[in-house]
Amino acid sequence: MGLLQQQKFETCRDGGKKTHNKVGEHMSKKDEKLLTPSEICDRVGISKNTLLRWERDGKIPKAEKDWRGWRGYTDRQLKAILDHKEALKKKNQ
């Protein structure tokens, strides 16, 4: 078992702001729980490639990144992604 797995809590600092709480739990710099790309894709019903393409093309807000560089999305970003999907749906009707 690795050191990270043994620790119940791990605190890492990024400019004095906590960006990581429990091991495996992503937190934004404002202490909001971040959703992983997989969680976003499951909730929205899109593939990870689609999510990353929309982000790259500027159609949705860029993901937050934690101290490891892993992507995470706030509830606000989830709403923007859902809104974009709905707009595409209406456009194609």
Secondary structure, DSSP 8 states (H G I E B T S, - for coil): --HHHH-SEEEEEETTEEEEEETT-BB-TTS-B-B-HHHHHHHHT--HHHHHHHHHTTSS---EE-TT--EEB-HHHHHHHHHHHHHHHHHT-
